[in-house]
Amino acid sequence: MVSSRTITALAGFFASLLLSALVWWQFDTLAFFLFVPFVPFLLRGTGGGEERTVRTCPRCGFETTNDAYDYCPRDGTRLE
């Protein structure tokens, strides 16, 4: 089954080609409006390779998966 991310990217790609064809037909000039933001969207992994651990502040409930945080930015408590 195709993921919703792929369907969205393909819809954007075909809409871009349609817009390019309409601009070419109307103004008689070659222009391609490819949605560049969809490129990283398609190439991004699904995250199945590595598992991310969620660390939580025991006081306020702040949660993060970023390893750069050792302490809670709200109250300074060490994350668990």
N, C-alpha and C positions, 0 to 999 in steps of 0.2 A: 504494500500500500504506500502511496506517495504521501510524504509529510506535508502539513499545511505550509511550512516554510518554503518548500519547493514549489508548491502551487502558487503561492504569493509571488515568488520571484519570477516564475514563468509568466504569470499574468502581467506583471510589470514590464517584462521583456517584450511581450507581444503588444502591449499598449504603447510602448516606446516605438516599436517598429511601425505600428499603425499611425502614430503621430508623425513620424518621419515621412511616411508615404503621403500623408495629407499635406504636410508642408511642402514637399517636393511637387505635388500636383498643383497646389495653390500658387506658389511663388516661383516655380520652375528652377529651384536650386536644390542642391544636394545637402541635406542636414540629417544627422543621426542624433536622436535624443535617447541614448541608452542610459538607463538608470544606473549610475555608478554605485550608489549605495547598496544595490542588490548583489554586487560582486562579493563583498565580504560575507554577506548574508548566506550566499550559496556555499562558500568555501569554509565557513565556520564548522567545526566539528560538533558532534552531538553530545560530547562530554562522556561517552561511554568508556573511554580508556582509563581515566583516573577518577577516583572517588573523592569528592570534596567533603571535608569535615566542617560541620557548623560548630563554632565556638560561641558560648553564651555567657553573658554577665549574670552572676547569681543575684545581684541586687535589682537591676532595672530591666533585665530581659533583653538587652541589646544583643543581636546576633550578627555574626559575620563569617564568611568563608575565606576572607583575605588573611593570609599568613603574616601580613605586616602589622596587624593589631595583636599586641600581647595584653594590653590593658583597655578597659572600656573608655571611650572618648568622653562619656558623659560624667562618670564619677570616679574613674581611675582604678576601679577594682580589676584584679587579674581575671582574665577570661578563662573559663573552664572548657 
